[in-house]
Structure formats: C-alpha cells, structure tokens
C-alpha cells in the first residue's frame, strides 16, 4: 500500500524515477495541497490503521477500493484484509494461447 504513497512522493521530487529512468520536471509537476497536508500530518505519527488517518482513508477511497469493485463480495471481503496483512500473493494467469499445443 505504501508503494502508492512512495510513487506519488517520487513524482513530486526532482530526482530520477528509477522505474523509467526519466527525470521529473519539477516546473511541470503539481502538488495537491490537501493531499500534501494530509500526508505531512500522517507522517508525524504514521499508522497503517486507515480509520485513524484521513490520509489513509483518502488513499483507500481513491486508489485501493476502486480496484476491488467486482461482483464477488465474498472474495472482496476476504481479499482486502489479506492485502492489509500482506498475506496474499499474485500469480500469473496462464495464457491459453501459449499453453495449448499447436496442431
């Protein structure tokens, strides 16, 4: 989860982005003052309990929860806690085109 935060912070900085090897133009970057304020407040006393942090609530509302909007609510109800506990992993789904033998 903090990867999202780190990514947003990295975009704001003028350092090179290691994933892309691209320099970020500080003149063209925009900083959302509300998000920055929430982040600064959270950083003073960091907690991963989202209900205790307006910053984490915003991250969940805008970045995490929209990714979990699908019909299988039972799965969502199990998946979100697993993500928060770092007890879930993602495996590649085999591509049928690559796994089927050609005739």
Buried (B, 14 or more C-beta within 10 A) or exposed (E): BEEEBEEBBBEBEEEEEEEEEEEBEEEEEEEEEEBBEBBEEBEEEEEEEBEEBBBBEBBBEEBBEEEBEEEEEEEEEEBBEEBBEEEEEEEEEEEEEEEEEEE
